[in-house]
Amino acid sequence: MAVYGNQRYLKLFENVRNTRIYFLDKIKKQSELVFITKPIAIKVRVPRRLLLIFKEIFMSDVYSIHELTKGLNENSVVLDIGANVGFFSVLLLSKKNIKKIIAFEPIPVNIETLKKTIAENKVLQEKLVLQEKAVTGQPMGDLTLFLDSEKELTENASIFSGFESTHAQKLVVPSISLTQIFQENNLAQADFVKMDCEGSEFDILYNTDPSLLKKIKHMILEVHDLDDAKNNTEYMNSFLQSHGFGTTYYRLSAKSHVINAHQKE
């Protein structure tokens, strides 16, 4: 469950060493904030355009990071689908020593920022594997995404042309299916999957073989309510339950929810 109000500042102090920078920025705005995580020190760059995403992950704690890490160990493999500039991967690796995170991000300008962060942190070089691709359910080759601008850092890009009214540009990117991810990385299971991919969650999960879904122990996904048929939270929640997951969910925004799904033993 996300944290709200003043509790968010407590989360900031739990997750960041140099919190002073955040509060000074309220007085004099900076184009980029640079934080150091804790307990494991990772330098993370936060462009102002993406400050809201940083706050969701580091302050609102939408992935319940302490509960999440309880289910992980030094042999755990995590998939970060929709990595953006890597805030979730950074937070997780600042809290837990795991085997690796395989992160997927298709937008070149976001990738450039994430690569800078990786280059500045040895732990990310050792533990974070970046794949510059979108993720799908069915193999699709190249994929068309709609976004604000391919030249600016973006909070979201979607396979749906009407996902945001500001999405005026198209960008063709390479893709990989969830099944191919498991095959190419020789994964017997994924200990945790984080999914924030602006509507692609439906294709990814609905079009993946149920036998592979059973190899996912735990996942947290942002689900966007796009229609009254199958592309909505209630249908996705029922779908996951029908494939062996125990689920809970809460509202994140007017048009989205966060589903927390654990594979039942």
C-alpha positions in Angstrom: 0.0 0.0 0.0 1.3 3.4 -0.9 2.3 5.9 1.8 0.8 9.3 1.9 1.2 12.7 3.7 4.1 13.3 6.1 4.8 9.5 6.2 6.4 10.0 2.8 9.2 12.1 4.4 10.0 9.2 6.8 10.4 7.0 3.8 12.7 9.5 2.2 14.9 9.4 5.3 14.9 5.6 5.3 16.0 5.4 1.6 18.3 8.4 1.1 21.4 9.7 2.9 21.5 13.3 1.6 17.9 14.2 2.1 18.9 17.9 2.6 19.1 18.2 -1.2 15.4 17.4 -1.5 14.3 20.2 0.9 16.8 22.7 -0.5 15.2 22.1 -3.9 11.9 23.4 -2.6 13.6 26.8 -2.1 15.7 26.8 -5.3 14.6 24.4 -8.1 17.3 22.4 -9.7 17.2 20.8 -13.2 18.6 17.6 -11.6 18.9 16.2 -8.1 21.5 13.7 -7.2 20.8 11.4 -4.3 22.8 8.7 -2.5 20.8 5.7 -1.3 21.1 3.8 1.9 22.1 1.4 3.4 24.0 0.4 0.3 25.3 3.6 -1.3 24.1 4.1 -4.9 24.3 7.5 -6.7 21.1 8.1 -8.5 20.4 11.1 -10.8 16.8 12.4 -10.7 16.0 14.8 -13.6 13.2 17.2 -12.6 10.9 15.9 -15.3 11.0 12.5 -13.5 10.8 13.7 -9.9 7.2 12.4 -9.6 8.3 8.9 -10.4 11.2 9.1 -7.9 8.7 10.3 -5.2 6.3 7.4 -6.0 9.1 4.8 -5.5 11.3 6.3 -2.9 8.7 8.2 -0.8 5.3 6.8 -1.5 6.8 3.3 -1.5 4.5 1.9 -4.1 6.5 -1.3 -4.2 6.5 -1.8 -0.4 10.3 -2.3 -0.6 10.8 -3.7 2.9 8.1 -6.4 2.5 9.4 -7.1 -1.0 13.0 -7.8 0.1 11.9 -10.3 2.7 11.1 -12.7 -0.1 14.4 -12.3 -1.9 17.9 -13.7 -1.2 21.4 -13.8 -2.8 20.2 -16.1 -5.5 17.1 -14.2 -6.5 16.5 -12.9 -10.1 14.2 -9.9 -10.6 12.7 -8.6 -13.8 12.1 -4.8 -14.0 9.7 -4.3 -16.9 9.3 -0.7 -17.7 12.5 0.4 -16.0 12.4 4.0 -17.1 15.6 5.5 -15.7 16.1 2.7 -13.1 14.6 4.1 -9.9 13.1 0.8 -8.8 16.2 -1.2 -9.6 18.4 1.3 -7.7 16.1 1.2 -4.6 16.0 -2.6 -4.6 19.8 -3.0 -5.0 20.3 -0.4 -2.2 18.4 -2.7 0.2 19.2 -6.3 -0.8 22.1 -8.3 -2.2 20.4 -10.4 -4.9 21.8 -12.3 -7.9 20.7 -9.8 -10.6 18.0 -7.6 -12.0 17.2 -7.8 -15.7 15.8 -4.4 -16.7 13.8 -3.6 -19.8 13.4 0.0 -21.2 12.8 0.9 -24.8 13.0 4.7 -24.8 16.5 5.9 -26.0 16.6 9.1 -23.9 15.6 7.2 -20.7 18.2 4.5 -21.5 20.9 7.2 -21.8 20.1 8.4 -18.3 20.0 4.9 -16.9 23.4 4.1 -18.5 24.9 7.1 -16.8 23.7 5.9 -13.5 25.0 2.4 -14.2 28.4 3.8 -15.2 28.7 5.7 -11.9 27.9 2.7 -9.6 29.9 -0.5 -9.4 27.0 -2.5 -7.8 24.8 -1.7 -10.8 27.5 -2.7 -13.2 27.6 -6.1 -11.4 24.0 -6.7 -10.7 21.9 -4.8 -13.3 21.5 -6.1 -16.8 19.9 -3.6 -19.1 18.0 -4.7 -22.2 17.0 -1.9 -24.5 13.6 -3.4 -25.5 9.9 -3.2 -24.8 8.3 -6.3 -23.4 5.3 -8.1 -25.0 3.2 -11.2 -24.6 3.3 -12.5 -28.2 6.6 -12.1 -30.1 6.2 -9.0 -32.3 9.7 -7.8 -33.5 9.6 -4.0 -33.7 6.8 -2.2 -31.8 5.3 1.2 -32.2 5.0 3.3 -29.1 3.2 6.7 -28.6 4.8 9.3 -26.4 5.2 13.1 -25.8 8.6 13.4 -27.4 11.4 11.0 -28.2 13.9 13.8 -27.4 12.8 14.3 -23.8 12.8 12.1 -20.7 9.3 10.6 -20.4 7.2 9.2 -17.6 5.3 7.1 -20.0 5.0 5.7 -23.5 2.3 3.3 -24.6 1.3 0.9 -27.3 -2.1 2.7 -27.2 -2.4 5.8 -29.3 -4.9 7.4 -27.0 -3.3 6.5 -23.7 -2.4 10.2 -23.0 -3.7 13.2 -24.9 -0.2 14.6 -25.1 1.2 11.5 -26.9 1.7 13.2 -30.3 4.8 11.3 -31.5 5.5 7.7 -32.6 8.6 5.7 -31.9 9.5 2.3 -33.3 11.4 0.2 -30.8 12.6 -3.5 -30.6 10.7 -5.8 -28.4 11.0 -9.2 -26.6 8.3 -11.4 -25.3 8.1 -12.6 -21.7 8.5 -16.1 -22.9 11.7 -15.2 -24.8 13.0 -13.5 -21.7 12.8 -16.7 -19.7 14.2 -18.7 -22.6 17.1 -16.5 -23.5 18.2 -16.0 -19.8 17.7 -19.7 -18.9 15.3 -18.8 -16.1 13.7 -21.6 -14.1 11.8 -18.9 -12.3 11.6 -15.2 -11.6 11.5 -14.4 -7.9 10.0 -11.0 -8.5 8.6 -9.1 -11.5 7.9 -5.4 -11.4 5.7 -4.2 -14.2 5.0 -0.6 -15.1 4.5 -0.4 -18.9 1.5 1.9 -19.6 -1.1 -0.6 -20.8 1.2 -3.3 -22.1 0.6 -5.3 -18.9 -2.5 -6.8 -20.6 -0.7 -8.1 -23.7 2.2 -9.4 -21.6 0.2 -11.4 -19.2 -2.9 -12.4 -21.2 -0.7 -13.7 -24.1 1.8 -15.6 -22.1 1.4 -19.4 -21.6 -0.1 -20.1 -18.1 2.7 -22.6 -17.4 5.2 -19.8 -17.6 3.2 -17.5 -15.4 3.5 -20.2 -12.7 7.3 -19.6 -12.8 6.7 -16.1 -11.4 6.8 -16.2 -7.6 5.7 -12.6 -6.9 4.9 -9.6 -9.0 3.7 -6.0 -8.5 2.2 -4.3 -11.5 0.6 -1.0 -12.2 -2.7 -1.7 -14.1 -4.4 1.0 -16.2 -8.1 1.0 -16.6 -8.5 1.4 -20.4 -11.9 -0.2 -21.1 -14.8 -2.2 -19.6 -13.8 -5.5 -21.3 -10.5 -7.1 -20.4 -8.1 -4.1 -20.1 -9.0 -3.1 -16.6 -8.0 -3.8 -13.0 -10.9 -6.0 -12.0 -10.5 -8.4 -15.0 -6.7 -8.5 -14.5 -7.1 -9.3 -10.9 -9.5 -12.1 -11.7 -7.2 -13.4 -14.4 -4.3 -13.6 -12.0 -6.3 -15.3 -9.4 -7.4 -17.9 -12.0 -3.7 -18.6 -12.6 -2.8 -19.4 -9.1 -2.0 -16.0 -7.7 -3.2 -14.6 -4.4 -3.8 -10.9 -5.0 -4.5 -7.5 -3.3 -4.8 -4.2 -5.0 -5.3 -0.5 -4.3 -6.0 2.6 -6.3 -2.9 4.6 -7.3 -4.6 7.3 -9.5 -8.0 8.0 -11.1 -7.2 5.5 -13.9 -4.8 3.1 -12.4 -4.3 0.6 -9.6 -1.4 -1.4 -8.2 -1.9 -5.2 -8.0 0.4 -7.2 -5.6 0.3 -10.9 -6.7 2.0 -13.9 -5.0 2.0 -17.3 -6.6 0.3 -19.7 -4.2 2.4 -22.7 -3.1 
